[in-house]
Amino acid sequence: MDVTVVIPTLNEEEAIGEVVEGFAKRGFRVLVIDGNSKDRTREIAREKGAEVVIQSGKGKGQAVAEAFEIVDSDILVLVDGDGTYLPEEVYRLLEPIKEGGADHVIGNRFASFEKGAFTRLNLIGNKLLNMFFRLAYGVELRDILSGYRALKKEVYKSVELTKPGFEVETELTVETLAKGFRIVEVPITYRKRGGKTKLNPLRDGFRIGKTIYELMSRYSPARYLYIFGLIFIIAGLISGAFVVYEWFLRITHYLLAILTALFIITGVQLIMFGLIADFIFRSNVEFRKELRRLREAMEVEGKGD
């Protein structure tokens, strides 16, 4: 299968040569999407055999979206240019796709990481964000923020990326799930970065958490509505308890009683709408999966003939 390795970069002259060379010597086409680096990143990448495209916009997410438009290979491998991932482990990501067991493969950094690869704050933040994702989406993925992943052409050509920054890994994961593609994780090694990271733990961590919540409307409309429904119901129960307590003291709150009823009715309706939306969404996802199975089966049968 035809494979292209895409590397978004911004001032990565210390490590980009090693990264590009590691993939190029294994026969992969390497495409560097450079965000207007001020150092020798582009020159070094070209010297080591990469094709270099200067990014038209800003941010990692925009670079990845641009690469998805350029590349037309059977499989696209996405990797950071900071030397934290091992080129020789790319086959771990390609194997599940080539065996037909996955459409999108994520390298799980937590399986094996060097001392110092994560700062204490980054490690805690990553764990919390991954836990939030599992609770919000009900999907057992351990490293949705990994920058090392492989995607089939059908996946990277169909996902819709709108986040320009470091939220791209989260959006890419959610889009894959929302469109009914199969996603799996494989263990990889994560090395300590040589230079200074561009990710701000607090600012970018907040943005990623916000993105996880916002994208729930794409993957699971029901869960998105459930939260609002529960908020209204809880508000209704609290105000209702106050009304009942005051009533026993012979104090009547007519307007608050009406507001309580409205809170609870609205909450129940939101949960009901969520159930309906979830049913429609799940049916659509299953329909897409079935169409994909049929198309793959017809392609296999056609090759056999």
VEXDREN-2710 file (C-alpha; in Angstrom, 1 decimal):
% VEXDREN-2710
k/r/px/py/pz
1/MET/0.0/0.0/0.0
2/ASP/1.1/3.5/-0.8
3/VAL/2.1/5.4/2.4
4/THR/2.9/9.1/3.0
5/VAL/4.4/10.4/6.2
6/VAL/3.2/13.9/7.1
7/ILE/5.2/16.0/9.6
8/PRO/3.8/19.4/10.7
9/THR/6.8/21.6/11.8
10/LEU/7.6/24.9/13.3
11/ASN/11.3/25.6/14.2
12/GLU/12.3/22.0/14.5
13/GLU/15.9/22.2/13.1
14/GLU/17.3/20.2/16.0
15/ALA/15.3/17.0/15.3
16/ILE/13.7/17.2/11.9
17/GLY/16.7/15.8/10.1
18/GLU/16.7/12.6/12.2
19/VAL/12.9/12.2/11.8
20/VAL/12.8/12.7/8.0
21/GLU/15.8/10.4/7.5
22/GLY/14.3/7.7/9.7
23/PHE/11.2/7.5/7.4
24/ALA/12.9/8.2/4.1
25/LYS/15.5/5.4/4.4
26/ARG/12.6/3.0/4.9
27/GLY/11.2/4.0/1.6
28/PHE/8.3/6.2/2.7
29/ARG/7.3/9.4/1.0
30/VAL/7.8/12.2/3.5
31/LEU/5.8/15.5/3.4
32/VAL/6.7/18.3/5.7
33/ILE/4.1/21.0/6.3
34/ASP/6.1/23.9/7.7
35/GLY/4.5/26.8/9.5
36/ASN/7.0/29.4/8.3
37/SER/9.9/28.3/10.6
38/LYS/12.5/30.9/11.4
39/ASP/15.4/28.4/11.6
40/ARG/16.8/25.8/9.1
41/THR/13.9/23.3/9.5
42/ARG/12.9/23.5/5.8
43/GLU/16.4/23.3/4.4
44/ILE/17.4/20.3/6.6
45/ALA/14.1/18.5/5.7
46/ARG/14.8/18.9/2.0
47/GLU/18.4/17.7/2.4
48/LYS/17.2/14.5/4.1
49/GLY/14.7/13.7/1.3
50/ALA/11.4/15.3/2.3
51/GLU/9.0/17.3/0.2
52/VAL/8.4/20.6/1.9
53/VAL/5.2/22.7/1.7
54/ILE/5.0/26.1/3.4
55/GLN/1.8/26.2/5.4
56/SER/-0.8/28.7/4.2
57/GLY/-2.2/29.4/7.6
58/LYS/-1.2/29.0/11.3
59/GLY/-1.5/26.2/13.9
60/LYS/-1.0/22.5/13.9
61/GLY/-4.6/21.8/13.2
62/GLN/-4.6/23.9/10.0
63/ALA/-1.4/22.2/8.9
64/VAL/-2.9/18.8/9.3
65/ALA/-6.1/19.8/7.4
66/GLU/-3.9/21.2/4.6
67/ALA/-1.9/18.0/4.4
68/PHE/-5.1/15.9/4.1
69/GLU/-6.0/17.9/1.0
70/ILE/-2.6/17.4/-0.6
71/VAL/-2.0/13.8/0.1
72/ASP/-3.7/11.0/-1.9
73/SER/-2.0/7.9/-0.6
74/ASP/-3.7/4.7/0.6
75/ILE/-2.4/5.4/4.1
76/LEU/-1.3/8.7/5.8
77/VAL/1.0/8.6/8.8
78/LEU/0.9/11.7/11.0
79/VAL/4.0/12.3/13.3
80/ASP/5.5/15.2/15.1
81/GLY/8.9/16.6/14.0
82/ASP/10.4/17.0/17.4
83/GLY/12.1/13.5/17.6
84/THR/9.9/12.2/20.4
85/TYR/8.6/9.3/18.2
86/LEU/10.6/6.5/16.7
87/PRO/10.3/6.1/12.9
88/GLU/11.1/2.3/13.1
89/GLU/7.8/1.9/15.1
90/VAL/5.7/3.1/12.2
91/TYR/5.1/-0.6/11.2
92/ARG/3.2/-1.1/14.5
93/LEU/0.7/1.6/13.3
94/LEU/0.5/0.2/9.8
95/GLU/-0.1/-3.4/10.7
96/PRO/-3.7/-3.2/12.0
97/ILE/-4.7/-1.3/8.9
98/LYS/-3.0/-3.7/6.5
99/GLU/-4.6/-6.6/8.3
100/GLY/-8.0/-5.1/7.9
101/GLY/-8.7/-4.6/11.6
102/ALA/-8.6/-0.8/11.8
103/ASP/-9.2/2.4/9.8
104/HIS/-7.3/4.7/12.2
105/VAL/-4.5/3.7/14.5
106/ILE/-3.2/5.7/17.4
107/GLY/0.2/5.2/19.1
108/ASN/-0.3/5.0/22.8
109/ARG/2.6/6.9/24.4
110/PHE/1.8/5.7/28.0
111/ALA/2.8/2.2/27.1
112/SER/6.5/3.2/27.2
113/PHE/7.8/6.7/27.8
114/GLU/11.2/7.9/28.8
115/LYS/11.9/9.7/32.1
116/GLY/11.4/13.4/31.4
117/ALA/9.3/12.8/28.3
118/PHE/6.3/14.3/30.3
119/THR/6.6/17.0/32.9
120/ARG/4.6/16.2/36.0
121/LEU/2.0/18.8/35.0
122/ASN/1.7/17.5/31.4
123/LEU/1.4/13.9/32.6
124/ILE/-1.4/14.8/35.1
125/GLY/-3.1/16.9/32.4
126/ASN/-3.0/14.1/29.8
127/LYS/-4.4/11.6/32.2
128/LEU/-7.3/13.9/33.3
129/LEU/-8.2/14.8/29.7
130/ASN/-8.1/11.1/28.6
131/MET/-10.3/10.2/31.6
132/PHE/-12.7/13.0/30.7
133/PHE/-12.9/11.7/27.1
134/ARG/-13.6/8.1/28.2
135/LEU/-16.4/9.3/30.6
136/ALA/-17.9/11.7/28.0
137/TYR/-17.8/9.3/25.0
138/GLY/-17.8/5.9/26.6
139/VAL/-14.9/4.8/24.4
140/GLU/-11.9/3.0/25.9
141/LEU/-9.0/5.0/24.4
142/ARG/-6.0/5.8/26.6
143/ASP/-4.1/8.4/24.5
144/ILE/-6.3/10.6/22.3
145/LEU/-3.6/13.3/22.3
146/SER/-0.9/11.2/20.7
147/GLY/0.8/12.8/17.7
148/TYR/1.7/9.5/16.1
149/ARG/-1.1/7.9/14.1
150/ALA/-2.0/6.2/10.8
151/LEU/-5.1/6.7/8.8
152/LYS/-6.7/5.1/5.8
153/LYS/-7.4/7.4/2.8
154/GLU/-11.1/7.0/3.4
155/VAL/-10.7/8.4/6.9
156/TYR/-8.5/11.4/6.3
157/LYS/-10.4/12.4/3.2
158/SER/-13.8/12.4/5.0
159/VAL/-13.0/14.0/8.4
160/GLU/-13.9/17.7/8.9
161/LEU/-11.2/19.5/10.9
162/THR/-12.1/23.0/12.1
163/LYS/-9.7/23.4/15.1
164/PRO/-6.5/25.2/14.1
165/GLY/-4.3/24.4/17.1
166/PHE/-3.3/21.5/19.3
167/GLU/-6.9/20.4/19.6
168/VAL/-6.5/18.6/16.2
169/GLU/-5.7/15.2/17.7
170/THR/-8.9/15.3/19.8
171/GLU/-11.0/16.4/16.8
172/LEU/-9.4/13.8/14.6
173/THR/-10.3/11.1/17.1
174/VAL/-13.9/12.3/17.5
175/GLU/-14.4/12.7/13.8
176/THR/-13.2/9.1/13.2
177/LEU/-15.6/7.7/15.7
178/ALA/-18.5/9.9/14.6
179/LYS/-18.2/8.7/11.0
180/GLY/-18.3/5.1/12.1
181/PHE/-14.6/4.2/11.3
182/ARG/-12.7/1.6/13.4
183/ILE/-10.1/3.0/15.7
184/VAL/-7.5/1.1/17.7
185/GLU/-4.4/1.9/19.8
186/VAL/-1.0/0.2/19.7
187/PRO/1.9/0.6/22.2
188/ILE/4.7/2.9/21.1
189/THR/7.8/4.5/22.7
190/TYR/7.7/8.2/23.6
191/ARG/11.1/10.0/24.0
192/LYS/12.1/13.1/25.8
193/ARG/11.9/16.2/23.6
194/GLY/15.2/17.9/22.8
195/GLY/14.0/21.5/22.7
196/LYS/11.3/23.5/24.4
197/THR/7.7/22.4/23.8
198/LYS/5.3/24.8/22.1
199/LEU/2.4/23.5/24.0
200/ASN/1.2/25.6/27.0
201/PRO/-0.1/23.0/29.6
202/LEU/-2.8/25.3/31.1
203/ARG/-4.0/27.3/28.1
204/ASP/-3.9/24.4/25.6
205/GLY/-5.1/21.9/28.2
206/PHE/-8.2/24.1/28.8
207/ARG/-8.8/24.4/25.0
208/ILE/-8.5/20.6/24.6
209/GLY/-11.0/20.0/27.4
210/LYS/-13.4/22.5/25.9
211/THR/-13.0/20.8/22.6
212/ILE/-13.8/17.4/24.1
213/TYR/-17.0/18.8/25.4
214/GLU/-18.0/20.8/22.3
215/LEU/-17.4/17.8/20.0
216/MET/-19.9/15.7/21.9
217/SER/-22.6/17.2/19.7
218/ARG/-20.9/15.5/16.7
219/TYR/-20.3/12.1/18.2
220/SER/-23.1/11.7/20.7
221/PRO/-25.9/14.4/20.6
222/ALA/-27.7/12.5/23.4
223/ARG/-24.8/12.9/25.9
224/TYR/-24.7/16.6/25.0
225/LEU/-28.4/17.0/25.7
226/TYR/-28.3/14.8/28.8
227/ILE/-26.0/17.2/30.6
228/PHE/-28.3/20.2/30.0
229/GLY/-31.3/18.0/30.9
230/LEU/-29.7/16.9/34.2
231/ILE/-28.8/20.5/35.0
232/PHE/-32.4/21.6/34.6
233/ILE/-33.8/18.7/36.6
234/ILE/-31.3/19.3/39.5
235/ALA/-32.2/23.0/39.5
236/GLY/-35.9/22.0/39.6
237/LEU/-35.3/19.6/42.5
238/ILE/-33.4/22.2/44.5
239/SER/-36.0/24.9/44.0
240/GLY/-38.8/22.3/44.5
241/ALA/-37.3/21.2/47.8
242/PHE/-37.2/24.9/48.9
243/VAL/-40.8/25.4/47.9
244/VAL/-41.9/22.3/49.9
245/TYR/-39.9/23.3/52.9
246/GLU/-41.4/26.8/52.9
247/TRP/-44.9/25.3/52.4
248/PHE/-44.5/23.4/55.7
249/LEU/-43.8/26.7/57.3
250/ARG/-47.0/28.0/55.8
251/ILE/-45.2/30.2/53.2
252/THR/-46.3/29.8/49.6
253/HIS/-44.2/30.5/46.6
254/TYR/-46.5/30.3/43.6
255/LEU/-44.1/31.7/41.0
256/LEU/-41.2/29.6/42.2
257/ALA/-43.4/26.5/42.1
258/ILE/-44.2/27.3/38.5
259/LEU/-40.5/27.8/37.7
260/THR/-39.7/24.5/39.4
261/ALA/-42.2/22.7/37.2
262/LEU/-40.7/24.4/34.1
263/PHE/-37.2/23.3/35.1
264/ILE/-38.2/19.7/35.6
265/ILE/-40.4/19.5/32.4
266/THR/-37.6/21.1/30.3
267/GLY/-35.0/18.7/31.7
268/VAL/-37.1/15.7/31.0
269/GLN/-37.8/16.9/27.4
270/LEU/-34.1/17.5/26.8
271/ILE/-33.3/14.0/27.9
272/MET/-36.1/12.6/25.6
273/PHE/-34.8/14.6/22.7
274/GLY/-31.4/13.3/23.5
275/LEU/-32.7/9.7/23.3
276/ILE/-34.3/10.3/19.9
277/ALA/-31.2/12.1/18.6
278/ASP/-29.0/9.3/19.8
279/PHE/-31.2/6.7/18.1
280/ILE/-31.0/8.5/14.8
281/PHE/-27.3/9.1/15.1
282/ARG/-26.5/5.5/15.9
283/SER/-28.7/4.3/13.1
284/ASN/-26.8/6.5/10.7
285/VAL/-23.4/5.3/11.9
286/GLU/-24.4/1.7/11.6
287/PHE/-25.8/2.3/8.1
288/ARG/-22.4/3.8/7.1
289/LYS/-20.6/0.9/8.6
290/GLU/-22.8/-1.6/6.7
291/LEU/-22.3/0.3/3.4
292/ARG/-18.5/0.2/4.0
293/ARG/-18.6/-3.5/4.6
294/LEU/-20.6/-4.1/1.5
295/ARG/-18.2/-2.0/-0.6
296/GLU/-15.1/-3.7/0.8
297/ALA/-16.7/-7.1/0.1
298/MET/-17.5/-6.1/-3.5
299/GLU/-14.0/-4.9/-4.0
300/VAL/-12.5/-8.2/-2.7
301/GLU/-14.9/-10.1/-4.9
302/GLY/-14.0/-8.0/-7.9
303/LYS/-10.3/-8.6/-7.3
304/GLY/-11.0/-12.3/-7.0
305/ASP/-12.7/-12.3/-10.4
END
